[in-house]
Amino acid sequence: MKTIGLDISRAIGFAGKEKYDSLRDKAIDAISKLDEGTGAGADFLGWVKLPSEITPAMIADIEATAATLRKECEFVVCIGIGGSYLGAKAVIAALSDSFADFYAPAPGSPKVLFAGQNIGEEYTSELRRLLKGRRFGIIVISKSGTTTEPAIAFRILKDMLVEQVGADEARRLIVAVTDKAKGALRTLADREGYKTYVIPDNVGGRFSVLTPVGLLPIAVAGFDIAALVAGAADMEGTTRLPGDDNPAETYARMRNALYQDGKKIELLVNFNPKLHYFAEWWKQLYGESEGKEGKGIFPASVDFTTDLHSMGQWIQEGERTIFETVLSVKEPAVEERITDDAENLDGLNYLAGKRIDEVNKMAELGTIIAHNDGGVPVMKIEVHSLDEHTLGRLIYFFERACGISGYILGVNPFNQPGVEAYKKNMFALLGKPGYEAETAAIKARL
Ligand code: PA5
């Protein structure tokens, strides 16, 4: 399967073909806005042609940096949050052994860890305990270079690294990915002489996985970033022109048609636990891009069959405001069969000899039919297998569809004014210099 399969046949009946068809012109307009840069947020469209513009020299440079960290470290800690974290986490989790964390690091194959994606005191302390006396490196990622969560983690881990290996050696083991000129991280990186990569001005955090933000950690984890980018470039070609054979347009139109029909929540469903973090990445992409001006589908996700045993009842019979998008992987990378048992006390012999995935696929089909019967529109996106090329295609597919969908919805998909509100309050409560008036105002409300 060169592209991805998208089936809307179990969704279109809910919104009606007429409504779906009526969004054709808006979709064509959205695609032209993305390509011509004539829509809202046009200065953040660097991601549109990113896959085809990445050069072999850029890939080789990232791979060389990754090779150094791989050779020299047992652990590499990637520090970042939101768009500076989720893309790498999603790809690494999708491609890694589920139990990778329980194997000891092998020479030349460090464990990739994440920090600065929360402000957990236990998390930080436990990470420091793990890294004590171990050879580790740091990739610190922040486009603005001023985000509080990664700044705290970096300050603590940098000090620890300097203490363990000395300032000169620490400098060699730290790589910064940040703005070309602005922000505290850029100032620090230049002063210390860290190896740095630039996040292009015109690529927002949630669209940055195919820049060094995502590519460097993914390469350090040992995955093929050239194949990831090639997959994305393939999908850039597939989704360039409007039309019924453009899966990004189809997905964007279908979800907007459902939204107009009162389906306010989209569940991204997987039947493969390796895709858990891919859904987290997708939630940020769609949530930050569309949730504004009192509008936007709420992006949620579930891991099936696990969550069928917790959320299944609500999905089957709760308020009919949801639709599902099932992300289905056709072929697992391995074969594992159900064994025969002479006594058959568990009654499972009717499955003996079958692949586990055969059962999983029947659970998937049975669930889709059941939920559809229960009033849930279901779209299905099918990929052949989980590999770098496929993930690159999926990433670009969802990015492109997000841009189209946001413009159909009538918002600027490339800003995120709402994420500042909590920061302002937090700084006021912490007494950050420069926030004196806000501190007085918020304290008066407590
Ligand atoms: O999409 C976004 O813009 C945000 O999620 C940011 O990526 C996140 O807040 C981290 O920002 P920064 O990379 O500036 O530290």
Boltz pocket constraint, residues with backbone or C-beta under 6 A from the ligand:
constraints:
  - pocket:
      binder: B
      contacts: [[A, 81], [A, 82], [A, 83], [A, 84], [A, 141], [A, 142], [A, 143], [A, 144], [A, 145], [A, 146], [A, 147], [A, 150], [A, 204], [A, 205], [A, 206], [A, 207], [A, 288], [A, 416]]
      max_distance: 6.0
